[in-house]
Amino acid sequence: MPKEKVSNVFEAILKYGHDEDFTPSLGNTFIGTDYPAGSPDKIELLRHRVELGQPLWHEKDRCDYSGLTGAVRPRE
């Protein structure tokens, strides 16, 4: 059964409740990552953490961009 669409966050809270009492679950799969911030892999990992009820941030997640190389596009 599909969920009814809601127009704003207030309707969503009224319909589905809130997470003020949410306590994240650490579990065995909650480990740090070397994925850089903003990368597709890091975004997917954050999505997965939410699905598992885990905290978004791990103390051993990468916190900088050192050692990374990126593609450079010449200016036109």
Secondary structure, DSSP 8 states (H G I E B T S, - for coil): ------SSHHHHHHHH---TT-----TTT-------TT-HHHHHHHHHHHHTT--S--TTS--S-TT---------
